[in-house]
Amino acid sequence: MSTTPMPHTILLVDDDRSLQRIYGEALANAGFSVLTERDGDWALQTFASRPVDLVVLDALIPLQSGFQVLERLRGTTKGSKVPVIMISGVYRSARARSEAIDRWGCVAFLEKPLELADLVRAARAALGVDGLPVEVAGRLESRADRFAALLDHDEASQVEEDSEVKFQGGEVRSGDFAQTPFPQVLFELHQLRSTGALLLRRDKIKKIVYLRDGTPHSVKSNLLSECLGKGLVRARLITAAECEESLRRLKTTGRQQGAILIEMGCVSPNNLVVALQQQLETKLFDIFGWTEGEYQFNPKAAVPSPVTTLDMTLARILYEGVRRAYDEDRIRAALGDSLSKTVVLAEDPLDRFQEMHLETPEERFYAAIDGRRSVNDLVALTFLPPLEALRLVYALKCAQMIDLQTRRKGPPPPPEDLTPLPVQPPPPPEDLTPVPLTSAMSDESSADAAVRERLAARLAELTLAPNETVLGVARGAHIDDIRRAYTTLAKELHPDRHYVTASPQIRRFAEAIFARITAAYEALTSEAPTEKRRAKEADATKLLAAHAHFRAGEDHFARKEFEAARTSFARAVTIYPEESEFHALLGWTTFQSAGATAAAAMNALPHLEESIRQNPKFDRAYVFRGQLYLALGRAVEAEDDFTRAIQCNPSNREALQRIRSPS
């Protein structure tokens, strides 16, 4: 029997989703298997039920602090000797460090913002570079494959069916990867802001990438090796036996497997969401490695609205895919004769400042693009190893953040300023005040509400302010000063840099703010505004008016004045019908104001269905609709919605309670 070395498993506990993802990717790329949790209760439960070789623990997390979790770990046989790396952006004193290391035996205490290399080095030192455990994996492989086939048989069959039915006709565009590589295909579709389905074939492998406005949204595959069940078993999030038991229950009850695994205590809501997200990324980034195959794009194909989506900007997708799949020969072939061309920043700031998830050396490389250096000149600056620099240039080109032009004559660029970029301070601690479950508001919904209010206030302020005030320049300022001010604000307020995973309402406010500063710039420089930007400004006026009624509705809702709340939400919907949250609250207050009866539920359902159609990731809409289903006696559909709510937001405690106690 052959044996396969298994990676060490690290339990990473951090409530900041972005940092959790960054740290997790760094550790996974270093060869570790990573489990993630965001609060103390689930961290302890996962540690108790899973094989864990090292814990990376943030000091400030919800429900129980990192120090409280550490104290409870040390009080168990399993946790008494497990190495722990404590990280913190708040506790920076010598006393905190001493307590972590001297009292609780942490192997390291790292302060945020931390360097990823330091985290990986600390993890390797804690586990030992020569002592990786070896486990027998072969005995599980055949069972995992069988479970995987059962789990994703429907998806594989659907991909096969759709590939034969949905990709025929005159509207379909086609090509092959030998002539047009996958990043270039995505670039062209993004340039046209295309929405539709992209079918990719290589031998018997078929995948469908769904796009919205030129950005990959979700992926389906007929590869059983990319299915969720196999991924969960391989990542040691569940055992083969647990997978088998969940399938047995699925067959007998018809319930969702995610709900069953959560109820069994096998998977936390957070780990289920992480696994679903990783599954999508695995399906997508595999395609970047294809050097042959065919593609067909159908702009008329219906784009599904799954709960779990990629939630990444196209720029980040392109860079990550190129980093994973392009060796030196391939990247040089892709760039062709462009190495001597001048690298120029994109003219439109909306393109230039897309979020590519660059780290400090990459940011410095990008900052050195001044419109006079060629690709070779930039590579010679040694901010990055040559191969990494070329990958970044190609990704920037595919994302339309730069343009490569025939080199212009002129004086050589000045010596580069090598002063290190300032490190951004850590964000303030999250307000962890509990939210009553009866409000159907999760922790993250409350955080979203606070962000929404801040953006709404800023938009209202900018809408009324003179153009000079909007840009922060003096009246009669020189055009160069105006351009510098606009560039600074555009970088700071670009929707993709801060709100790519935010709710549609928050993103609309961010886009409206960006449109306002762009309008101010155009007015002060006498540049003609585009039709799209004019529409954004008009849209902002409607959004602010509707938001005023929405806030009034929330106030009535908090006081349980359901009829008054319903009236306010109805006005918000009338003014701005494109906002999912308006429809969700209108539906829920329609139900409550009519006595929460079965008849009221039937009247309210269309509003909730419209909310979910507009934003399939809005967890509260699923909770509301689930409760309507309960009022109608449709318990199975209700549980499906509570499960979807958890997949949207693992912190939705009401949905979790409903799954654990359906009655």
N, C-alpha and C positions, 0 to 999 in steps of 0.2 A: 504494500500500500504506500503510495507516494504521500509526502507531506509538503505543505505549503506554508512558508513563514507568514504569520499574521501580524499586522502592525499593532503597535501599542495603541491602546484606546485612551483618549484624553476627554474628560468631562469639562467642557468650557461653560462657565456660568457668568453671563453678562446680560443686563436687561436692555442695553442699547443694541437694537437690531443691526444697525450699520456696522458698529464695531464688532459685534458677534460674527457677522459675515466675514469681515476683513481678517480677524484673528483666526477664524475657522478655516478660511481658505489657505492662509499661510501655513498653518499646522498640517492641513491635509496635503498641501504641496510638498511638505517636508517628509511625507510618508506615514503620518499618523492617521488613525481612525478617530473621528471627532464626533462626540455627542454634545448637543448644546441645550442649555436651559436658561431661562431668564428670571426665575425667582427661587427663593430658598427652599420652599416646600417641594417643588418638582426636582430640584437639584438633589435633595436628600433621597427622594423616592427613586430617582434614576440611578443614583450611586448604589443604593441597596439592591436594586434588581438587575444591574448590568455589570459585566466585567469592566472595571475601570483601573487603569494603571497610574494615572496622574490627573489631578484636579487643577484647573486654572480658574481662579475664583475672584470675581470683582468684590470689593469690600462693601459697595453700596448697591444692593439689589432689593427688590420688593419682598414683602411678607416677612422675611428674616434677613438680617444683615449678613454680609460675608463672614464676619467674626462669629455670629451666632451659629451659622452653618458649620463653620470650622470647629466650634466647640462641640457640636453634636456629632460631627464626624469622628473627632478624637475620642469620643465616648463609646465608640463601637469597636469591635474586634477588627472588622475589615478596614475601618477608617483610621485606626490608631497609627498605622505605619505608612499609609499611602502618601506619596509626595504631593505637596500642594504649593502652587505658585500663586501668591496673592497679587492682584493688580488693583490700582486705585487712582482716581483722578481727583479725589477729595481729601483723603487722609494722606498727608505728606510729611507729617512730623516724625521725628526720631522715635517718639513714643509708640506711634502706630507701627512703624517698622519693627521696633523691638518686640512689641506684643506679638506680631505675626511670626517673627523668626524665633525669638527666644522662648516665648510662652507656648506657642502652638506648633512650633517645629516646621514652619514653612521653609521650603528650600530656596525661595527667592521672593523678593517684594519689589515689584516693578511699578513705576509711576506712569500714569497717562499724561500726555500722549506718549506712547512707547513705540520704539522701533520694532518692526516685525522681526528683524534679525535677532534682536535681543530676546524676544519671546521664544523663538525657535531654539536659540542657543540654550536658554534656561531649561526648556523642555528636554532637549537632548542630554544636557548634563544631569538632569534629575533622573532620567531613565537609563542613562548609560548607552554609549554608542555601540558597544560590543555585545550587549545582552538582550537583543530583541527576542521575545518569546516565539516559540515555534509550536503551532497547533495543527492537528489533523483537520483538514478542511474537506478532503475528498468525500468523506461519508455523508456530508450534507449537500454536496453539489447536485447530485441527481434529484434529491428531494426538492431542493430550492428551485431547480429548473422546472420541475413538474408543477410546483405551486405557482411559479411565475407564469407559466403557460395558462393556468386556470385563471389567474388574476387578470391578465391583460389580453385574454383571448378576444374579448369584445373589441378592444381598441385595434388589435392587429387585423381583425376581420373587417372593421370599419375602414381602415386605411386601404385594404385591398379593394373593397367595394368602391370607395370614393375615387380611387385612382383610375378605375375603369369607367366611371360614370361622369365625374365632375370636370374632367380635363379634356373635353373634346369641343370642337367648334371654332368659329372664326375669331372669337375674342381671345383665345389662348395664345400667349407668347411662349416660345420654346427656344432651347439652345442646349449646349453641352459644356461641361466644365473644362474640357481640353482647350476651348477657345475663350470662355468667360468663367473665371474662377468664382467660387461662391461669394467671397467678399465683394467682388465687382457686381454680381447679380443683386446683392442686397443694396449696394450703393445706387444702382440704377433705379431700383424700386423705391428707395427712399427719396431720390431726387424727384420722382413723380408723385411722392406722398401716396403711394398705391395702397389700396385695401383689397384683400382677397386671399387666395390660397396658392401656395407655391409647392408643387409636387416635385420631389427629387427621387431619382431612381439610380441605383448602382447595383447591377446584377439583380439579385432577388430582393435587395433591401429597398424599401420604400418609406419615405417620410413626407409628411405634409407640414409645412410651416405656414401658419396663419399670420397675416400682417394687418395692422391698422395704421393708416397714415404713414406707411413706409417703414414701420418698426415691427420686428417679430413680436408676436403676442403670445402664441402657444404653439406646441409641436406635438404631432402624433407620429407614431412609428410602428412598423410591423416587426421590429426586432424584439424578441422576447427577452434578450439579455439586458434590455434597457427598461424593463418593467419595474413597477414599484415593489412588488413582493420580493423579487430577487435582490433588489437594492437594500431593502430593509434587513433581510437575512445577512447579506454580505457585510453590511455596516454594523452588524451585531446589535441593531436596534431591537430586533425581535429574534427569537430562536426559530428553528425549523418547526419545532413542536407547536409553538405559539401560532405560527403562520397556518399550520394545518388545522388547529382548533378554531381559529378565526374563520377559516374557509368553511369548516363544518357548520358553524353557527350562521354564516352568511347564507349557505344553501337552505338551511331549515327555517330561517326567519325572514330572509330577503332584505335584511338591514345592510347599511353601508359598512364596508370593512373597517373604515376609519373609526366609526362610532364603536364598533365591536372591540377593536384593539384598545381604544381609550377606556372603555368600560372594564376590560380585562386588566387594565393597569399595565399593559405591555409597552405602550407608547404614550408619551405626554403629548398634549396638543401642539406644543412648540416643535417637538421632534417630528411629528407627523407633517407639519407645514414645511419644515426644513427638508425632509425627505422628498416631498412632492416637488419642491423648488429645485432640488438637486437633480431629480429625475428629468425635469424639463431641460435643465442646462446640459445634462449629459447627452440628451437627444440632439440638441442644437449644435453644441461645440464639436461633436463627432463629424459633422458635415464639413467643417473647415479643413479636415484632413483629406477629403475626397479630391483626387486629382483627375478622376474620370467619372463619367456618369452624365445623366441628362436632367434637365429641369423644364417644367411647364408652369406658367403662371396664369391663373384664371381670375380676372378682376371681378367677375360676377358671382363667384362662389361665396356662399354664406359663411361668415366668420363666427365660430361658436363663442360663447361667453362663459368660459370655465372659471371656477373660483380661483384656482391657482394659475397665475400667468408669470411671464418672465420678469416683468417689472424692472427692466434694464433699458437704458438709453441705447440707441443704435451704436453710438460711438463706443460705449463700453463693451457692447457685444462684439463689435469688430475688433477692438484691441485685444480682448481676452481670447477670441477665436484665433487671431493671427499669432499671438504669443504661444498658444498651445500647439499649433499645427505647422508653423512655417520654420523650416531650417534655413541655413544660409543660402544654399543653392536656390531654393524655392523663392525666398524673399528677393534675391537679386534678379531672378528671372521676372518676378512680378513688377519690380521697379523699372526694369529694362534700361533705357538710356536716360533715365531721369536723375541719375546720381550727380550730374553736372548742372542740373537745372536749379534755378533760384526758388527757394521756398517762401511763399507769400501767404500771410494770414488771410482767411476768408473775409470778404468785405462785410457780410451780414453778421452782426454780433450773435444773432440767434443760432447761426451755424458755428461761429468761432468759439463760443464759450460753452459748448455742449459738455456734459459730464462724462469724462472718460475714465474716471477713477485713477488718476495719476498719483504716484508717490513723489516724494521730494526730488529725486534726481530727474525724473521724467518731467516734472513741472519746470525745473530749471532748463531742461532741453527745450521745452515748448516756449519758455520765456525768451530764449535766445533767437527765436525766429523774428528777424527784423526786416525782411524783404530784400536783403542784400546777400545773405549767405546761401550757398548751394547745399544740397544734401551732403556732399562730401565735406564741406566746411563745418557743418553742424556735427557730423560724426567725429570730426577731428578735435572737437572741443572736449571730448572724453568725459562728458557728463554721464554717459552710459556706455557699456561695452558695445562694440560696433554692431553686432547682430541685434541687440535690443534696440539700438538707435534706429536701425533700418526697419525693424518691425513697427516701431512707433510712427515713423514717417509714413509707411504704407497704410497703417490704420487711420492716421490723421487725414490722409488723402481720401481714403474710402469714405470717411465720415464727413467729407466736405469742409473740414475745419481749416484746411490749407489748400493752396493751389501750387502746382509746380510749373514754372514758366521758364522760357528760354532766358538764359542769364543775361541780365542787363549790365551795360558798362557803367563804371562809377568807381569812386574811391573805395578802398578796402574797408570792411567794417572795423570799428574800434575794438580794442581788447575787451574781452568779456569781463564784466564785474562778477567775481566769484564769491561775493559775500553770501553766506548761507541765507536761504529764505527764512523769514520768521516762522516760528512754530505757532500754530493756532492754539489758543488756550482751550482747555476742555470745556464742554458745555456745563451749565449749572446743574446741580442735582435735580432729578425729576421730582415733582410733587407727588408724593405717594399717599395722599389722603384717600382713604377708601371711598368708593362710590356705592350708594345703596343699590342693591340688585333690582329693587322694584322699579327703578327708573329705566331699566333696560339699557343703561349706559355703561359701557366698559371703560377701563382705564384709558385705553388708547382713543376711544371716542371723545373722552374729556380732553385729552391732550390735543386732538384734532380741533375741537371747538376753540381752544385757546389760540391755536395757530390761525384758525380762520378769522377770529375776531381781530387779531393783530394785523393781518393782511387787509381785512376790510377797512380798518381804521386808517391804515397807510394809504390805501387806494382813495378813500374819501378825501384825505388830506392833499394828496397829489392832484386829484381831479380839480380842486378849487384853487390850487397854487399857480402863480405865474410860471412860465417856462424856465426862467432863470432860477427860481427857487427849487423847481423840480430837479434841476441838474446841479444845484449848489454853486452857481457861478454868478459873478457880478453882472449888472446890466452893462451892456456894451463890451462884454468879454471878448478877447481874441478868439478866433475860430479854433486855433490849436488848443486853447484852454477848454473850450466847449467839447472838443473831440476827446480830450483826455478825461474830462469829467464823465462823459457819456460811457466811454470804455470801462472806466472803473465801476460805474453803476451797473452797466450791462453784465459785467462779470459777477458782481455781487448778487444781482437779482435774477439771473437767468433761471427760468423755471426748472430746467433739467439739472441744475447743480444742487438744488435743495428739495425739489418737490416731485421727483420722478415717481416715487412710490406713494405720494399723498393721494387723498381723496380727490375726485374730480372737482368738487367745489373749491378746495384749497388751491388746486392747480389753476383753476380759472381765475381766481383772484391774482395769483402770481403772474399769469400771462397778461392780465389786464394791467398790472403795475408795470410790467416790462413794456407793454404797448404805450403806456403813458409817457415813460421816459424817452422812448423812441420818438413819439410825436413831438415832445419838447425839443429834442435834438434836431428833428427835421425842420421845425419852425424856426429855430435859431440859426440854422445853417442854410436855410432856403432850399432844402432838399424836398423833393415831392414825396408825399406820403403814398404808400402803396394802398391799393384797394383793400387788401387783407387787413392792414393796420387800421384803416378807417373803420372797418367792421368791428375790430377788437375794441376800439374806443366806444362805439355805440353799444356794444355788448356790455361793456363795463358799467355804463349808466343803468341799463336794465338790471344787471346783477346787483348793484348797490340798492336799488329800489326794492327788489324782491327780498334782499337780505334783511332789510328793515322790517318787513312783515314777518319774515322767518324768526327773527329775534323776538318779536312780540309774541309769536306763537309759542316759542320756547318758554317765555316767562309764564304764559297762561298754563302751559303743559306742566311746568314745575309746581304750580299751585293746584293742579288737577282740575282746572277749568277747561274741560275738554271741548265744549262747544265753541267757546271763544278761541281756543287754540286751533280748532278745525277751520274756523273762518279765516284766521290769519294765514295758516298754511295754504288754504285754497287761493288766497290772494297772491301769495308768493308763487304758486304754480302757474297762475294765470299770467303773471308778468314774465316769469322765466321758467318755462316748462321743461328746460333741458337739464334741470338739476335733480339728481336721484334722491338726495336727502329730503327735499321738499315733498316729493311724492310719498316717501316712506312715512314721514310724520303725518301727512294728510291722511294716509290710509289708517294709521294706528289711532288717530284721534276720531276719525269717522267711526271706527269700531267702538271705541270707548264712549263717545258721546251718545251712541244709540243703545247703550246698555250692555255691550259686550255679549250679544246674543248670536245665535247661528245666522240669523237673517242679517245682522249687522256685519258679521264676518264676510258674508257673500258680497255685500255692497263695498266692503273695504278692500277685498282681494285685488281688484284691478289696479288700485293705486300701488300696492306692494309689488305686484308683478311688473308694473312700469318702472318702479324704482330699481328692481333687480335687473331689468333689461338694460337700463341706462348704466348701471354700475354693478356688475356681478360680484364685486369685492366688498360691498358695503354690509358689514356683519349685522348691524341693527335691523336692516330690512329682512334678513332671514329669520332673526329672532321674532320680529313682529309677525311675519307670515306664518312661522311655526306655531305661534300662539293662536292665530286665526284657524289654522288647521286643527288644533286641539279643540277649539270651540265647535268645529264642524265634525268632530269625531274621526278625523283622518290622522291617526297617531303615527303611522309609518311615514307619511309625507312630512309630518311635523318633525320627527327625529332626523329625517334627511336634511331639513332646513337648519336644525340646531347643529348638525355636523358641519354643514357648509359654513355656518357662522364661525365655528371654531377654526376651520381651515382659513377663513379670512383673517381672523384675529384670535390667536390662541389665548389671549387674556380675557375673552368674553366669558365671565364667570357664570352668567345666567344660562347661557347655552350649555356650558359644561355641567351645571347642576341639572338641567333638563335631561341631558343624556344619561347621567348617572342615576337620576330618579325620574323616570318618564311619567310616573303618575302625578 
